Amino acid sequence: ILPALEAQFGIPARELWLYDTFLLKFSGTPGESGLGVHVDDDGFGLSFNVLLSDPADFEGGGTRFPPNAFSSEEAVYTPRR
């Protein structure tokens, strides 16, 4: 993970560490919608998601960023199929 973050953000891996790391598993139960809107505000400035399943194994999914102080536009990032 750290080398990938270094490549993406240009921050030396030796200056990065994982903090408050957790894993979420969604079962595909109808009506299960994942996490609600929340703020990851730990003061460190980087958050990331790692897709562990093959996108061909499920429908839907993704991360939604509602309009906020940084953008008046909603952004939705979905797994590439």
Sequence and secondary structure as in RCSB ss.txt:
>XXXX:A:sequence
ILPALEAQFGIPARELWLYDTFLLKFSGTPGESGLGVHVDDDGFGLSFNVLLSDPADFEGGGTRFPPNAFSSEEA
VYTPRR
>XXXX:A:secstr
 HHHHHHHH   GGG    S         TT     S    SSS        S GGG S   EEE S SS SS E
EE    
